[in-house]
Amino acid sequence: MPHFKYLIVFLALVCCTTADASSVSDIAVGRVIIENQSSETQKRAGQAALRQVFVKLSGSEETLNNQIIRRALNNYEQYLIASSYIQRDEALLFEARFNQEKLTNLLKTSGLPVWANLRPSATLWLASQTPSRDLLWLNQNTAFAFNNNLQQQAFERGVNIVLPLGDLTDSMSVSAFDVWTQNTNKLKLQTTRYNTPFTISASLQPLSDAAREQYQEEAQFMAQQAALEALLNSPTELESESSSGSQVSNSGQNVNDAPVLPSPQDQYQLDWIISGPEQLHIGKTFLSDNNTVAQTLVRLYADLLASQYASDASMKGEKASGTLVMANILSLIDYNQALALINSMPQIDNVSLNSIEGNTASFSVSLLGSANDLVNLLTLDKRVKVNNQDISRANSEFISLTWGQ
């Protein structure tokens, strides 16, 4: 398993940002590599495909630990709509399409998160260093097999990640050194070509003995600092007699926290940056196998998006009723598209039309989740804008939006 070390930087409140997103297709489809078409193999593949779909719909692998979900996996046929076999190159795949509405309702009744199909996409800029210290920029021209693996991993987590073409247009603006050094300004500028709101940049290098020693020294230094801090903040006998409860250090940090170190099995170091609308996330991951790079980066990105956009729309909670007003509805097509978008949100339990006055449609909505979560998800669609710029004031009683092209 990869070892993670994070440095997270928020440049602004995520809840107050918007990012254009696209609807992820085949969200209720699982695809698994199999060896043969026997009935036993099909049963195992069906369960594996459903596990994949539950993770895609909820945004979390922890969902699979739920007892209700485990029982559903054993009876995957009751949620199955269709299945087929696909031959792709030398691999035989089992593909299963499940009833998304049934699975979503099961997640809600189980008190588990639900992640809407509307999800921001990302462009991945990745460079690796060879043992001879040469730099290799992985793009669609230079890394066909890696891109296939990346797309399969992204499919399994329900996210869209684009690997740059690496053609003349890209090469004139970005070099392998820019990708390796994670030149954020250059990479974000070139990302506009791929029309993705998020940029992932990463560099992979062999983990040297010198680097291992350096991490050990840093860990020892931090442990000494933590011990010294604990000693300086420990109460005197008089303070102990006059106070009660646990002591908190001045820094507010847990003195038992320790840096993540590479294990003896780890052979590679992956430094990564995920940047999006008014947010920046920086981290370091240690890997034992460089073939897990695509899976690791996809998991990091999917987990990040799910933490922001997967909502707790549990049917066990109290429902809130209110009004959602959508301005600039100019045609029946606008109305149908806006209503379909609202209905696709996991926070919506029920929606009905109150009235249409001029170009403004008023809907009566029953919410399972929070109004802020609903607004955050709706505004991922570039056609939806918030009338009130301070979306933190959104409440279940009144939500005011504008529809546009």
N, C-alpha and C positions, 0 to 999 in steps of 0.2 A: 504494500500500500504506500502511496506517496505520503511524504511528510510535508506539512504546510507551515509557513511562517508568513503572517500577514502584517502589512502596515496599511491601514485604511484611512483615507483622507476624504472628507466630505467638504466640497467647496461651497455647497449650499444645501438646504433641506431638500432631500429627494422628493418629498411629497409635493413640493412646489415646482417641480420640473415637468416638462413634457417631452416625449420622444416619439417621433413618428414610428409607427410599427406596421408590420404586415401580418395578415392572418396566416398562422402556420397550418399548412394542409396536412391531412392524414394524421390528425392528432389522436384519433381513436384506432389507429392501425399499428400493429406490432409486427416486426419482421425479425426472424431468427434463422440463423444458419443451421442446417440439419445434415445428417449423413445419409439418411434413407427415408423412405415414405411409409415405414411400418406404422401400425396403429399406435404402438407404444411411443414411438418417436413423435408422432403427431400430438399425442396427449401431452408429453413433456414440452413440446414446442408451443402448444396452445397456452399452457400455463405461463411459460416464459414470455410469450407475446403479451399476455394480459398484464403480467408484472410490468413490462415495459410501458404499456398504456397507462397504468395507474400512476407511474412516476411522471409521465408526460402530463397527465391531467392535474396532478397535485403539485408538481414541481419539487417533490421531496422523495428521496429513497426511504426515508423513515416511515412513509405511508405503508410500506410492505410489512412493517412490524405489527400493524393493527390486526387484532384477532378477526374482526369482521372481514377485512380485506383478505386475510389468509383463507378463510372459508370460501370466499368468492373465487379465489384462485383454484381451489380444488374442484369447483363447479363452473369452470370457465365457459362451458358450452351454453349455459343459459344466457350469457351476454354476447355470444358469437352471432354475427350476422352472415359472414361469408369467410371462406379461407381458400387459399390457392398455393401452388408451388411455383417458384420462379427460378429459372436458371440464369445466373449472372456470372459470366466468365466461367470459372471452374467451380463456383460455389452454388449449392442448392439451398434456396431460401424457402421457409414457410412463412406466408403472410396471412395475417388474420385481421379482419375488420370487426370491431365490437360496437355495441350500442352505446354511443357516447352519453345520451340522456340518462340511461339506466346507471351507468358508472358514475356520472356526476352526482346523481341523486344519492347513490350509495356513499360517496365521499361526504356529502353534506350531512346525511343522517348519522354518519359515523363521527361527526365533529372534526373532519379533516379538511385541510385547505383545498381550494379549487383554483386552478389557474386558467384564465380565459385564453382562447386561441390567439388573441391579438398580442404579439410579442415583438419587442424591438430586435432588429437584426444587427449583426456585427461583421466587420471585416477583420480578418486575422493576418497580422504581419509577423512572420516567424523566421528567424535565422538560427543556424546551428554552427558550432565550431567543431571542426574535425580534430582528431588527435594531432594532426600536423599543423593545427592552428589556422587552417584555411577557413574562410567564411562561406557558408552556403545559404542563400536566400530561398526558402521553400515557397514556391508559387505554382500556379497551374502548368507552367512550362517546364519546371524542374522537378516537380514532386507529384506525379500523377497518382501513384499508389497512396501517398499520404493524403491527398485530397479526397480520394475515394473513402479512406478510413475516416477522415474528418466528417464527411457528409453522412456516413453511416452512424457515427457517434452523435452527431447533431440531430439526426432523425430520431434516434432512440431517446433523446432528452427533449425533443419537441422545440428546438430552437433553429434559427437560420444563421449560419456563419459562412461568410464568403472568403475564399482564398483568392488573393489578387491574381490577375492574369499573368503578370510578369512580362508583358509585351513591351514594345518600344515606348508606348505612352507612359507606362509605369517606370520603365528604366531611365527615362529622361528626367524624371522627377525624384526618384528614390533609388538609392544604391543599397547593396548588400550591407555596407557599413552603417547606413542610416537605420536599417532594420535591426542590425545587431546591437547598436547603441541605443535603440528605442528612441529615436529622435521624434518625440511626440508631435511637435509642430508640423514637421514634414509629413509624417504618417497620417495625421488627422486631415491635413489638407488634401492628400491624395485619396483618402477614404471617401471624400465627397463624390468621387467618380463612381463609387459603388453604392451610393445613396443609402448608407447605413448610419444610424444615429450613434452606434457604439463602435469603438476601435479597440481591438486587442493586439497588443504587441508583446512579443516574447523572444527570449534568447536562450538557447540550450547549449550547455558546454559540459565536457567531462569533468567529474568532480576529482580534483587533484588531491594528493596527500597534503600539500601545503594549505589548501583550502580547508581540509578537515581539521588540521591543527589550529588554523585561525578561528574556526567556529568553536573549537574546544576552549581556546583561550578566552574568547568572548563570553562563553557560557560561565567559565570560572570567574571572570571579572564581575559579571552580573550577579552571580551567586554571592560573591563577597560583598558587593554593594547592597544586596538585599539583606544580608545578615547584619551589616553595619547599620542599615536603616532601621531594622527591627530592634537592634540594641539601643539606638538613640531614641526610638519612640516607645521603648518599654517603660511602664510606669514605675515610679519609685515606690517604696513601701508605704509612704504616706498617701500617695495618689491611689495605690491599690486599695487602701482602707476606705478612701472617700469616694471611690468610683465603682461602678459596676458595668457589666456588659463587655463586649469585645472591643479591643483597641483597633483603631484604624490609623494607618500611617498618613503622614501629611500629604503624601503624593496621591493618596486614594487608590493605590495599587495593591494587589495581593502580593505579599512578599514571597509567597510560594510559587509565583509564576516563574516559569523557566523557558528559555528560548528553545525552539524546535531545532534539533540537531539531525544531521544525516545519520542513518543507521549504517551498520557495516555492509549491508546489502546494497545501499544506494550508490549508484555509479554516475549519476548526472544531476546537474543543477539547472533548474528552469526558473528564470526571472521573468516576471510578467507584470504588465500594466493593463488594466481595463479602464477605459475612459469613456464617459458618456455625457449627456447634457448636464453640465454643472456638477459633475462628480468624477472622482479619480480614486482608483483602487490599485494598490501596489503590493506585490507579494513575491515570495520565493518558495519553490517547491523542490523537494529532492525525490528523484526517481531511481528505481533499480533497473528499469528497462526503458530505453528510449522509444520503444514501440507504443508506450502508453501516453505519449505527449498529447496526441489528439484527444484521447479520452479525458485526460486531466484538464486540459484547457476548456473543453466543452462542459465538463462538470462544474468548473469554477464559474463559467459564464452563466450556465443555467441556474446554479444555486443563487448567484447574485440577483438575477432577474426575478426568480421566484420569491426571494426575500422581500422584494419591493412590490411585486404585483400579484402574487398568489394570495388570495383573500380567505379569511376565516368566515365562510358563509354557511355556518352550521345551522341546520334546521332545528337544532335543539335550543338555540337562542331565541330571544324575543324578536318578533317582527316589528318593523317600524313602517308606518305609512306616510306618504307625502306626495308632493307634486313635483314633476320634472317638466320644465318648460323648454322647448326647443324652438328657437327663432330661425328665420330664414328658410322655412320650408316652402319651396317655390313650386313644387309639382308633386304629383302622386308618386313618382319615382323617388323623390327626396323623402317623402313620408314613409314609404315602404322600407327604404334602406336604413333610415334612422330608427324605425321601430325594430327592424331585424337586429341592428347593432345593440340596442338597449336590451332586447330579449336575450342576447347571447352572453350578457354579463352574469357571472355567477352570483352576484349580490341580489339580483332580481328574482323575487319569488313570483311576482305577478305584475303585469302592466296592462293598462287599458287606457283608451283615449277618452279624455274629458271633453275637449273642444278644440276646434281650429278657428282662430280669429285672425283674418288677414293671412300673414305669412308665419304665424306662430301657432305651434301645436302644444297643447297641454295634456300631459299624461298623468294618470294616477298610478303610483308605484308602491309596491310592498317590498321592503328591503330585508334581506337576511344578514347582510354585512353592514359596514359603515358607509355613510355617504361619501366620505373622503376617498375610500377605496374605489367606489363606483366612479367618481369623477376622475381619479387618476387613471383608471383603465379606459374610460370612454375617450379621454383626451390623448391616448396613444394613437387613436385614429386621427389623421391629419384633417379630416373633415369636421372635427368637433372642437370648438373653442369655448372657453369659460367666459361668461359675461362678466362675472365678478372676478377680477384678477387675483384676489386673495382666496384661493380655493380652500384654504384651511377653514373658511367660514361656512363651507358647504354643510348643510344639515339635512336630515331626512325629511324635514317638513317642506323645504323648497330648494330646488336645484335649477339654476338658470344657465342654459347652454345655447350656443349658436351653431347651426349647421352650415357648412360651406364646402366649396370644391377646392 
